[in-house]
Amino acid sequence: MNSISVKVCGITNSEDAELAIKLGAEKLGFILHENSPRKIKLSEVENLKKELQLNPKQMVAVEVIPEINFVKKMLDHGFEKFQFHFPYDFSRKQIEEWTNLVGSEDLWLAPRLPTGVNFPEEILSLANTFLVDAYVEEKFGGTGKCSDWKSFSKWKKAYSNKNWILAGGLSEKNIGTALKDSQAEIIDVNSGIERLPGVKDHSKLRNFFKIIS
């Protein structure tokens, strides 16, 4: 199996963060969205950053349709990457504002894509990295449902000059098939390795990394 880059998302405590890094996670995702059961405050991220001596390359800020002022706050808290979720038909103008603030190199765009739709080509120029999650109406990520692996593979091949991250219900039980069907090289795991929202199951986390290594 080719080397797979892993982001462990929904980090809320030092024990989970430390183990994820020890097992080989390149990045940790911190969900700042108010309505997420895995929400963490910027002040708590700061504490974890100091305790574990995290560097910006390991830190990803995750939000849903963030206001520009909040994006500016995130920029002051040591994140290198910014993963923003938004509806399929969201305003391109506001996405451009995110790009201008964060930079296309560090912006991860995660449009919520209904099954069967084409990837919105008009946003491809606004970021270098795109995350494909499962589509659940009125929810953005963390649902435990699997994304469309075949579509992911198709888009990854069609727009091969971009980075593509596979998310959505990945677990120790399906990661082998997911990698085979999607041809993903970067993956984002969260709910599939938890014992409850925001708390990772260390046995599942270990098994997950063992399978992809």
C-alpha positions in Angstrom: 0.0 0.0 0.0 1.3 3.4 -0.9 2.1 5.9 1.9 -1.1 7.4 3.1 -1.3 10.8 4.7 -3.7 10.9 7.7 -5.5 13.7 9.5 -7.3 12.7 12.7 -10.1 15.1 13.2 -12.3 16.1 16.1 -9.5 16.3 18.6 -10.6 17.6 22.0 -8.0 16.3 24.4 -4.2 15.8 24.8 -4.4 12.0 25.1 -6.0 11.5 21.7 -3.8 14.1 20.1 -0.6 12.5 21.5 -1.6 9.0 20.4 -2.6 10.1 16.9 0.7 11.8 16.4 2.6 8.8 17.8 0.8 6.5 15.4 1.7 8.6 12.4 -1.0 11.2 11.9 0.4 14.2 10.0 -2.3 16.5 11.0 -4.9 17.0 13.8 -8.2 18.6 13.1 -9.8 21.0 15.6 -13.5 21.6 15.0 -14.5 25.2 16.0 -18.1 25.0 14.7 -20.5 26.0 17.5 -23.0 23.2 16.8 -20.6 20.3 16.6 -20.5 17.7 19.4 -16.7 17.8 18.9 -16.4 21.5 19.3 -13.3 22.9 20.9 -12.6 26.5 21.8 -9.6 28.5 20.5 -8.3 28.9 24.0 -8.4 25.1 24.5 -6.5 24.6 21.2 -3.9 27.0 22.5 -3.5 24.9 25.7 -3.1 21.7 23.7 -0.6 23.4 21.4 1.5 24.4 24.3 1.2 21.1 26.2 2.1 19.0 23.2 4.4 21.5 21.5 2.4 21.3 18.3 3.7 23.1 15.2 1.4 24.9 12.8 1.9 22.1 10.1 0.1 19.7 12.4 -2.9 21.9 13.0 -6.0 22.2 10.9 -8.9 24.6 11.9 -12.3 23.2 10.9 -15.3 25.4 10.5 -18.7 25.6 8.7 -19.3 28.8 6.7 -17.0 30.9 8.9 -17.5 34.7 9.2 -14.5 36.7 7.9 -13.8 38.1 11.4 -13.6 34.6 12.9 -11.2 33.5 10.1 -9.0 36.4 11.1 -9.1 35.1 14.7 -8.1 31.6 13.6 -5.1 33.1 11.8 -3.8 34.3 15.2 -3.9 30.8 16.8 -1.2 28.9 15.0 -3.1 26.9 12.4 -1.4 26.3 9.1 -4.4 24.8 7.3 -8.1 25.8 7.2 -10.8 23.4 6.3 -14.1 25.1 5.6 -17.4 23.3 4.9 -20.2 25.0 2.9 -23.3 24.1 0.8 -22.9 23.0 -2.8 -24.5 26.3 -4.1 -22.6 28.6 -1.7 -21.5 32.1 -2.8 -18.3 32.0 -4.7 -17.6 35.6 -3.6 -17.4 34.6 0.0 -15.2 31.6 -0.8 -12.9 34.1 -2.6 -12.7 36.1 0.6 -11.5 33.0 2.5 -8.9 32.4 -0.2 -7.7 36.0 -0.1 -7.3 35.8 3.7 -5.9 32.3 4.1 -4.2 31.7 0.7 -5.1 28.9 -1.7 -2.2 26.8 -0.5 -3.5 26.6 3.0 -7.3 26.5 2.3 -9.1 23.1 2.2 -12.5 23.5 0.6 -15.2 21.0 1.6 -18.4 21.6 -0.4 -21.4 19.5 0.7 -22.1 17.5 -2.5 -25.4 15.7 -3.1 -25.0 12.3 -4.7 -24.8 12.4 -8.5 -23.8 16.0 -8.9 -20.7 17.1 -10.8 -17.9 18.7 -8.8 -18.4 22.5 -8.9 -15.5 23.4 -11.3 -15.9 27.2 -10.6 -14.3 26.8 -7.1 -11.3 24.8 -8.3 -9.2 27.9 -8.8 -9.8 29.0 -5.2 -7.9 26.3 -3.3 -5.3 23.6 -3.9 -7.0 21.1 -1.7 -10.5 19.7 -1.6 -12.1 17.4 0.9 -15.0 15.1 0.0 -17.2 14.1 2.9 -20.5 12.2 3.1 -23.6 14.1 2.0 -26.2 14.4 4.8 -28.9 17.0 4.4 -28.4 19.8 7.0 -25.2 18.3 8.4 -21.6 19.0 7.6 -19.3 16.1 8.5 -19.0 13.9 11.6 -22.1 11.9 10.6 -20.4 8.5 10.4 -21.8 8.0 6.9 -19.5 7.1 4.0 -18.8 9.4 1.1 -19.1 8.4 -2.6 -15.7 6.7 -3.2 -16.2 6.2 -6.9 -17.0 9.9 -7.5 -14.0 10.8 -5.4 -11.7 8.7 -7.6 -13.2 10.2 -10.7 -12.7 13.8 -9.5 -9.2 13.0 -8.2 -8.3 11.7 -11.7 -10.0 14.5 -13.6 -8.4 17.3 -11.5 -5.1 15.6 -10.7 -3.3 19.0 -10.2 -5.2 19.4 -6.9 -4.9 17.6 -3.6 -7.9 15.4 -2.7 -8.8 14.3 0.8 -11.2 11.4 1.5 -13.5 11.8 4.6 -16.8 10.3 5.7 -17.3 7.4 8.0 -13.8 5.9 7.6 -13.0 3.2 10.1 -10.9 0.1 10.7 -13.7 -2.0 9.1 -13.8 -0.2 5.7 -10.6 1.7 5.2 -9.0 -1.1 3.1 -12.0 -1.1 0.6 -12.2 2.7 0.8 -8.6 3.2 -0.3 -8.9 0.6 -3.1 -12.1 2.1 -4.5 -11.2 5.8 -4.1 -7.5 5.7 -4.8 -7.1 8.2 -2.0 -3.7 9.3 -0.8 -4.9 11.6 1.9 -7.6 10.6 4.4 -9.5 12.3 7.2 -10.7 10.0 10.0 -13.0 11.1 12.9 -16.3 9.4 14.0 -15.2 5.9 12.9 -12.5 5.7 15.6 -14.4 7.2 18.5 -16.1 5.8 21.5 -18.2 8.9 21.8 -18.1 12.3 20.0 -14.8 14.0 20.6 -13.3 11.0 22.5 -11.2 8.6 20.4 -11.2 4.8 21.0 -7.5 4.1 21.3 -7.9 0.5 20.2 -9.7 1.5 17.1 -7.2 4.2 16.4 -4.3 1.7 16.7 -6.0 -0.8 14.4 -6.8 1.8 11.8 -3.1 2.8 11.5 -2.0 -0.8 11.5 -4.2 -1.5 8.5 -3.0 1.4 6.4 0.7 1.1 7.3 
